[in-house]
Amino acid sequence: MSTPLETGLHTEYIRKQLVQAVFAADYATAAVTAPFNPTDGTLSAVPAGYVPVGYTTDDGVTFTSDLSMSDVTSSQSVEPTRSDVESDVLSAQFAPQETNAATVALFEGLALSGTGALPALGTAWQWDRPSSPVNPFRRLLFIGLDYGDDGKEIYVVKFFPRARLTSKDDEQWARSTETQRPVTFNAYRDSAVGTSCRNWIDGPGWRSLAA
């Protein structure tokens, strides 16, 4: 018999993202609108134009919200008498480990498809560092996978419809570690989609919780 202190405790609600996947697309690519099958919650195929980033480091993907508040202080109170959100910037940081078209394009500001894109793997690649940096907006799709107690999939999906590179760490060449191209992207509001980040949770394992 549970005690009042145990009311509302559910171990099955504790989630991890055991596997993460990152996909990137040029801004001209159609936005993601329905990542799941509405009937059973299974994950739909990733839309055309979204290129996989591939393996990332053990840190996975870190979503950071930089919240800044504007406080009003008064002589009659030791706490702020009013506090308002001044800015709230969402960013995603990840460190790709593969040398593929997506990781190089994101790091170097190249197109992911069409004119200016890198050719297929196994062919000769060449690009130049521009005198005026090119930093186009992208679309970024993040998918996390977990499993419910019944072994069925639970997915968490984040979509940045308008993302831009705001920071990149060192590209290191060394015997002791793989070549990484760590990047940070900020999410910006997309006027057509109506948000800077859209989130979904679904999957057969998630729907099993309703029982």
Buried (B, 14 or more C-beta within 10 A) or exposed (E): EEEEEEEEEEEEEEBEBEEBBBBBBBBEBEBBEEBBEEEEBBBEEBBEBBBBBBEBEEEBBEBEEEEEEEEEEEEEEEEEEEEEEEEEBBBBBBBBBBBBBBBBBBBBBBBBBEEBBBEEEEEEEEEEEEEEEEEBBBBBBBBBBBBBEEEBBBBBBBBBBBBBBEEBEEEEEEEEEEEBBBBBBBBBEBEEBEBBBBEBBBBBBBBBEEE
